[in-house]
Amino acid sequence: MANFSKSSVPRFSVDVYQNEYLPEDGREVNAIVTVTATGGGTIGGAVAAPHLHTSGQGPSAAVVLMVDCSGSMDYPQTKMRNARDATAAAIDTLRDGVRFAVVGGTHVAKEVYPGDGRLAVADAATREQAKRALRRLNAGGGTAIGTWLRLADRLLSSAEADIRHGILLTDGRNEHESPEDLKRALGDCAGRFTCDARGVGTDWEVKEVTGIASALLGTADIVADPAGLAADFTRMMETAMGKEVADVALRVWTPVGATIKFVKQVAPAVEELTDRRTEAGPRSGDYPTGSWGDESRDYHLCVEVPAAGVGQEMLAARVSLVVPQPDRTVQNLGAQGLVRAVWTDDMAASTSINPQVAHYTGQAELAQVIQQGLDLRKAGDIDGATAKLGRAVQLAGASGNADTAKLLAKVVDVVDAATGTVRLKTKVEEADEMTLETRSTKTVRVKK
Amino acid sequence: MSQMHQQAALPKCPSCAEPVESGDRFCGACGCALSAAAAGRNDTPTLTMNGASVPRPAAPGEHADGAAWPHAPHPDASEVPPRPHVPGTNAGGSPPPPPPAPQSQPQPQAQGQRQAAAQPPRQPQLQPPAHPPQQPQPQPQAHPAAQPPRQAEPQAQAAVERQPQPPAQPPQQAQGQPHRAAQPPRQTAPQPPTQPQAPAAAQPQAQGQDQAYAAVQPPQQAQPQPEPQPQPQAPHPAAQPPRQAEPQPPLGDSPAPPACGVRLDRPAEPDEYPLQAPDPRVAADAAAPDEGAAVCVACRAGRVDSDGYCENCGHAQPRERDHMEQESGPIAAVSDRGLRHHRNEDSFAVGHLTLPDGSPAAVAIVCDGVSSATRPDDASLAASRAASESLLAALPRGTHPQQAMHEAIVAAAKAVESLAEEPATAREHAPHQNAPACTIVGAVVTSGLLVVGWVGDSRVYWVPVDRSAPPARLTEDDSWAAQMVAAGLMTEAEAYADERAHAITGWLGADAYELEPHTASFKPDRPGVVVVCTDGLWNYAETAEEMARAVPHDAAVRPLHSARVLVGHALDGGGHDNVTVAVLPFPAPPRGAGSP
């Protein structure tokens, strides 16, 4: 069982938004499950938790910074310099007591600091040493991200830390190992640590970077201008430092005869979780969510239940949060949400769509049509791309996703957002297109 | 005696001996509540009582007395007080002080007041028109009639009142009492005796009733029964024919027989419905013994989780409120989830007490949660509890029943309003919430007085033991349809065909526009039963005549059985809503007389 005395685990709460009413013969139950953790972390500042972490009592954490040192990082030279500065800024953000290491990545992974397969413990001295060591970072070599991740995993597992996190920066394609190698590395690392991934410049592959972040339950983004790296690294490290509890899983119980059509995170970004289920006892399965600080995320759960008669009520799903323990037991985080199904002959009740469900259904579609639109555009299918991106413009406008709408406007000329009428721009900055693709899964929440 | 009956598997229906299918809650042939089986047997003795029920027959006799009753009108004194109250009530919405003094005088007023009170809501909107229109309509009459008419014609009312019943004809209204006017038909000399009888006593009240009846019955009465009143004893041929058929036989036996015919139509489906709402009683029983091992009633395989759902099949387990029965002295109430709703949002409370003068009294409150609001089940529970507690506290102190009823409704309203301030229960944190709300209807019976009060569309019906006498509806819905009709904007048929028909225009809850409790008191001139129910029942027995047909003839001596039969009637009809019904014999039987 968890040792609660060591750190204050944030308090989790689960809220379910759904229209529980189904028509006669109705079987599909949709619900948005909002999971909110409060009382931990420093994200958002409102509930900064110095009170929880006086005298270094925060959760033990370990972070490995993976910096691309491939030859391309010298073109332009500012890239390497900015990467060094950004890493230094991230190191400055480390909380005292946090274990950390810096890895330089090329076609092989090299320990830059502290070396010898160890992690350093952050304090003023080690931070200074680490920053000095960064000067040794020189560009030269290829790119084999899988090797970086495996080294990070070895380093992180050398310390017993609650929160294990990686920050990965790359500027190019993963050219010096096969996609299968990377995939295997991701499979091996999944669940062992979380990792944020960043692409700097415009010569990297969006799907590789987003794939890494997705597999390791971190965030992905583009830093088109190397000058913005330091600020981004600082933010990422702050977020990592705010994590309070790791390896949280969304446990979903469904009744006999029911099937889960999908489970996906829909806020702050769309993340498909359906296939990541691990069975957890009768009729229950766990879906990984990574580590949590002071934050709130939304999940869309779709369950198909056996039909029942009008007037019947059943529990379609019970959602709770657990932390698997090494001894195979789980620590239940207490909160749970009930997704219900109630059959009614009241058409008004059964046909209305819950606003949250509708909103996130739209957001998920938005992410999908952007991906499809950009793929079609690359494939030269202008009509198809126009239709998909037009739909994206329409969805972004209707749902109030202003950020995505702005990104879309850099790729298409919007004629009429309401109807989704757009023209593809003939000339699109590569950075704009990559930004749109990388951030296509970002969602906005329902305006309350 | 509150009883939670267990459903002993009965090979045969205790009522009609028809073979029973396991899992059924009601006999497929006669509709008798099987759960009552045990009780039924207990009641069986009442059969004798039924015979004894002679009393009813007596009723007729009483009627004879009733004839005497007319006196009542005069005696009103006691009654009178009520009215005064009423007036107060009506007027201020706050019951006027019960002070009896005003009695005779007040009475008229009271009536007027009540009516006013009752009507107020409508009045604003419809009233003017309402009355006229209403009269035509049987139902409205009760209220409208009572209200407008009375007001106008306080005392005269007595006479008027009854009369108006049937014909809610405007003409009479002219008299001052529109409604009663309606009754004219009856009033016509003959009835005065009968009808008036009771009414007379409480003229206003009695009248109210009569009127109500009249209203309800109007058709019958007006036409057939010109003489009806005499009927009390023996139903008048004309009017009664229908009833007689049913009623009479029943009288003798406990048989739900009357109902039997009806129930035959019962859909066969429920029998093997695996997920059919399990009889809560069964579940309760099963579960009670071995707590930890509560087994799902739907799949019979899973354990029931602490939140009430099966950990295997997920089905919601029967909740305590899915089916509730309670007896209190001479009265009883039954509430059921019905067949189409997933939970029971109705609630009730019953109680009996002794008045300061040593005479018995009984109280029943029935509430129907408003489904479109948040936590309707909590609202109805809070309202019924608050109202009954208020009544059970006030009546022994000598508060006039009508005043007490008014106060009880106000107390219930406060209880419901206070729910709006509480955080929603975990199950229902919907983004959009309406304040909890419910209807309320209540009745107080004493040895000589019948007081009703309501807000919303739950109703009270009067069914005389002597089925030759006209039954009546004593309440006037706070509903869109009732208002449309009352305002003369639509015919009853048109109004009730509209999808808005059942939208209620008055309810208890923090978002209610203005609380306007309606109260009315009656002095029935003969014994009968008072049926207090939600629309889950009256949707299947809308007119007073239909309700009377559904009420077993031995209802006065077997209130619990009768309440079950009435719930069965609604379930047989489809059970589209929660069903709750309380049955009170009138006059309130002396202590110990009514309950085994």
Interface residues (C-beta under 8 A of the other chain):
Chain A: D15 V16 Y17 W253 T254 P255 V256 G257 A258 R283 V305 A308 G309 V310 G311 Q312 E313 M314 L315 A316 R318 L338 R340 A341 V342 W343 T344 D345 P355 Q356 K448
Chain B: Y273 L275 Q276 A277 C299 G302 D307 Y309 C310 E311 N312 C313 G314 H315 A316 R337 G338 L339 R340 H341 H342 R343 A426 R427 H429 A430 P431 H576
